[in-house]
């Protein structure tokens, strides 16, 4: 079974990458946020979680 990278770098790459601060985001309007959540959950039928496959 092959590997995608050398095992000597396992767990070390994240600490070597430079830290970049996130860009400031303006606070969202609660009405817009609730509407976006409604579209995402009810209309599009997305379920919570990382895997969005069909069961």
MMTF fields as JSON, N, C-alpha, C and O atoms, coordinates in Angstrom:
{
  "mmtfVersion": "1.0.0",
  "mmtfProducer": "UNKNOWN",
  "numBonds": 219,
  "numAtoms": 220,
  "numGroups": 55,
  "numChains": 1,
  "numModels": 1,
  "chainsPerModel": [1],
  "groupsPerChain": [55],
  "chainIdList": ["A"],
  "bondAtomList": [4, 2, 8, 6, 12, 10, 16, 14, 20, 18, 24, 22, 28, 26, 32, 30, 36, 34, 40, 38, 44, 42, 48, 46, 52, 50, 56, 54, 60, 58, 64, 62, 68, 66, 72, 70, 76, 74, 80, 78, 84, 82, 88, 86, 92, 90, 96, 94, 100, 98, 104, 102, 108, 106, 112, 110, 116, 114, 120, 118, 124, 122, 128, 126, 132, 130, 136, 134, 140, 138, 144, 142, 148, 146, 152, 150, 156, 154, 160, 158, 164, 162, 168, 166, 172, 170, 176, 174, 180, 178, 184, 182, 188, 186, 192, 190, 196, 194, 200, 198, 204, 202, 208, 206, 212, 210, 216, 214],
  "bondOrderList": [1, 1, 1, 1, 1, 1, 1, 1, 1, 1, 1, 1, 1, 1, 1, 1, 1, 1, 1, 1, 1, 1, 1, 1, 1, 1, 1, 1, 1, 1, 1, 1, 1, 1, 1, 1, 1, 1, 1, 1, 1, 1, 1, 1, 1, 1, 1, 1, 1, 1, 1, 1, 1, 1],
  "groupList": [{"groupName": "UNK", "atomNameList": ["N", "CA", "C", "O"], "elementList": ["N", "C", "C", "O"], "formalChargeList": [0, 0, 0, 0], "bondAtomList": [1, 0, 2, 1, 3, 2], "bondOrderList": [1, 1, 2], "singleLetterCode": "X", "chemCompType": "L-PEPTIDE LINKING"}],
  "groupTypeList": [0, 0, 0, 0, 0, 0, 0, 0, 0, 0, 0, 0, 0, 0, 0, 0, 0, 0, 0, 0, 0, 0, 0, 0, 0, 0, 0, 0, 0, 0, 0, 0, 0, 0, 0, 0, 0, 0, 0, 0, 0, 0, 0, 0, 0, 0, 0, 0, 0, 0, 0, 0, 0, 0, 0],
  "groupIdList": [1, 2, 3, 4, 5, 6, 7, 8, 9, 10, 11, 12, 13, 14, 15, 16, 17, 18, 19, 20, 21, 22, 23, 24, 25, 26, 27, 28, 29, 30, 31, 32, 33, 34, 35, 36, 37, 38, 39, 40, 41, 42, 43, 44, 45, 46, 47, 48, 49, 50, 51, 52, 53, 54, 55],
  "secStructList": [7, 7, 7, 1, 1, 7, 4, 4, 4, 6, 6, 6, 2, 2, 2, 2, 1, 7, 7, 7, 7, 7, 7, 7, 7, 7, 7, 7, 7, 2, 2, 2, 2, 2, 2, 2, 2, 2, 0, 0, 0, 0, 0, 1, 7, 7, 7, 1, 1, 1, 7, 7, 7, 7, 7],
  "xCoordList": [0.848, 0.0, 0.891, 1.732, 0.699, 1.523, 1.029, -0.116, 1.898, 1.525, 1.62, 2.316, 0.923, 0.938, 2.101, 2.414, 2.735, 3.86, 4.718, 4.347, 5.847, 6.719, 6.158, 5.586, 6.333, 5.82, 6.673, 6.286, 7.841, 8.685, 8.104, 8.453, 7.227, 6.615, 5.245, 4.56, 4.841, 3.509, 3.383, 4.162, 2.401, 2.136, 3.012, 2.855, 3.925, 4.852, 4.525, 4.986, 3.75, 3.551, 2.727, 3.0, 1.714, 0.858, 1.625, 1.362, 2.563, 3.317, 4.305, 4.734, 4.677, 5.636, 4.983, 5.667, 3.672, 3.013, 2.845, 2.56, 3.016, 2.879, 1.427, 0.504, 1.247, -0.084, -0.563, 0.127, -1.734, -2.33, -3.603, -4.482, -3.704, -4.886, -6.077, -5.917, -7.252, -8.423, -8.825, -8.578, -9.447, -9.926, -11.138, -11.958, -11.261, -12.42, -13.712, -13.772, -14.715, -16.009, -17.018, -17.038, -17.845, -18.877, -19.917, -20.187, -20.494, -21.51, -22.733, -23.17, -23.275, -24.418, -25.709, -25.84, -26.643, -27.953, -28.661, -28.654, -29.267, -29.914, -31.005, -31.191, -31.729, -32.785, -32.191, -32.726, -31.089, -30.423, -29.832, -29.91, -29.242, -28.627, -29.68, -29.458, -30.822, -31.886, -32.448, -32.76, -32.578, -33.082, -32.099, -32.506, -30.811, -29.797, -29.805, -29.674, -29.958, -30.028, -31.275, -31.226, -32.386, -33.62, -33.453, -33.86, -32.849, -32.62, -31.716, -31.97, -30.66, -29.685, -30.277, -30.051, -31.026, -31.518, -32.813, -32.928, -33.787, -35.12, -35.244, -35.655, -34.89, -35.105, -34.114, -34.516, -32.816, -31.818, -31.718, -31.183, -32.227, -32.229, -30.872, -30.619, -29.999, -28.678, -28.772, -29.508, -28.014, -27.97, -26.692, -25.716, -26.669, -25.444, -24.373, -24.677, -23.135, -22.019, -21.199, -21.599, -20.059, -19.147, -19.567, -19.473, -20.025, -20.411, -21.827, -22.746, -22.021, -23.348, -23.919, -24.688, -23.548, -24.048, -25.488, -26.045, -26.084, -27.477, -27.52, -26.681, -28.502, -28.64, -29.917, -30.21],
  "yCoordList": [-1.177, 0.0, 1.236, 1.407, 2.085, 3.276, 4.417, 4.422, 5.372, 6.556, 7.787, 7.789, 8.805, 10.044, 10.939, 11.87, 10.686, 11.501, 10.719, 9.634, 11.272, 10.552, 10.624, 11.633, 9.537, 9.491, 10.291, 10.487, 10.759, 11.554, 12.942, 13.609, 13.388, 14.722, 14.666, 15.685, 13.502, 13.352, 14.208, 14.062, 15.101, 15.941, 17.16, 17.918, 17.388, 18.519, 19.662, 20.786, 19.393, 20.392, 21.56, 22.709, 21.278, 22.353, 23.365, 24.565, 22.894, 23.825, 24.644, 25.709, 24.171, 24.901, 25.962, 26.872, 25.866, 26.846, 28.166, 28.172, 29.277, 30.568, 30.853, 30.49, 31.499, 31.85, 33.104, 34.123, 33.027, 34.175, 34.548, 33.708, 35.798, 36.249, 36.319, 36.734, 35.926, 36.002, 37.452, 38.337, 37.672, 39.009, 39.341, 38.464, 40.586, 40.94, 40.893, 41.419, 40.272, 40.173, 41.063, 41.11, 41.76, 42.564, 41.631, 40.558, 42.024, 41.164, 41.042, 42.014, 39.83, 39.607, 39.991, 39.872, 40.448, 40.793, 39.487, 38.538, 39.406, 38.158, 37.699, 36.497, 38.643, 38.266, 37.593, 36.595, 38.135, 37.529, 36.176, 35.226, 36.092, 34.838, 33.739, 32.604, 34.075, 33.088, 32.665, 31.491, 33.597, 33.263, 32.351, 31.402, 32.645, 31.804, 30.401, 29.421, 30.293, 28.98, 28.231, 27.018, 28.931, 28.299, 27.738, 26.612, 28.535, 28.066, 26.841, 25.867, 26.913, 25.826, 24.544, 23.465, 24.642, 23.449, 22.911, 21.709, 23.777, 23.333, 23.211, 22.167, 24.271, 24.281, 23.354, 22.547, 23.464, 22.626, 21.244, 20.317, 21.101, 19.809, 19.338, 18.135, 20.266, 19.875, 19.42, 19.988, 18.39, 17.889, 18.36, 18.647, 18.448, 18.867, 17.794, 16.609, 18.218, 17.291, 17.484, 18.191, 16.85, 17.026, 16.195, 16.671, 14.975, 14.097, 14.423, 14.344, 14.794, 15.182, 14.171, 14.537, 12.914, 11.893, 11.539, 11.96, 10.776, 10.361, 9.021, 8.152, 8.863, 7.603, 6.912, 5.831],
  "zCoordList": [0.0, 0.0, 0.0, 0.882, -0.986, -1.111, -0.244, 0.209, -0.023, 0.754, -0.139, -1.155, 0.253, -0.519, -0.155, -0.896, 0.946, 1.366, 2.332, 2.78, 2.64, 3.558, 4.972, 5.384, 5.698, 7.066, 8.033, 9.185, 7.575, 8.46, 8.675, 9.649, 7.788, 7.945, 8.61, 8.693, 9.078, 9.66, 10.909, 11.851, 10.916, 12.073, 12.196, 13.153, 11.28, 11.397, 10.431, 10.63, 9.409, 8.364, 8.866, 8.517, 9.687, 10.164, 10.996, 10.914, 11.79, 12.631, 11.809, 12.253, 10.62, 9.796, 8.921, 8.452, 8.688, 7.827, 8.566, 9.764, 7.871, 8.558, 8.924, 8.194, 10.052, 10.536, 9.818, 9.808, 9.224, 8.543, 9.286, 9.481, 9.699, 10.418, 9.463, 8.315, 9.911, 9.034, 8.78, 9.6, 7.629, 7.301, 8.169, 8.443, 8.602, 9.427, 8.603, 7.492, 9.152, 8.481, 9.196, 10.426, 8.449, 9.107, 9.737, 9.199, 10.855, 11.477, 10.574, 9.957, 10.512, 9.632, 10.339, 11.557, 9.543, 10.039, 10.444, 9.66, 11.63, 12.037, 11.079, 10.886, 10.474, 9.542, 8.306, 7.823, 7.798, 6.644, 7.01, 6.231, 8.195, 8.631, 8.777, 8.356, 9.374, 9.539, 8.188, 7.989, 7.27, 5.94, 5.202, 4.532, 5.329, 4.683, 5.273, 4.54, 6.591, 7.229, 6.783, 6.578, 6.63, 6.178, 4.765, 4.482, 3.885, 2.518, 2.506, 1.798, 3.303, 3.302, 3.875, 3.327, 4.958, 5.642, 5.051, 4.812, 4.813, 4.427, 2.91, 2.403, 2.187, 0.746, 0.037, -0.801, 0.366, -0.285, 0.352, -0.257, 1.568, 2.238, 2.7, 2.764, 3.023, 3.504, 4.949, 5.756, 5.25, 6.625, 7.285, 6.591, 8.61, 9.285, 9.17, 9.04, 9.218, 9.159, 7.9, 6.975, 7.885, 6.768, 5.567, 4.436, 5.776, 4.668, 4.253, 5.069, 2.984, 2.521, 1.528, 0.639, 1.678, 0.781, 1.076, 2.09, 0.201, 0.387, 1.087, 0.85, 1.947, 2.675, 2.292, 2.803]
}
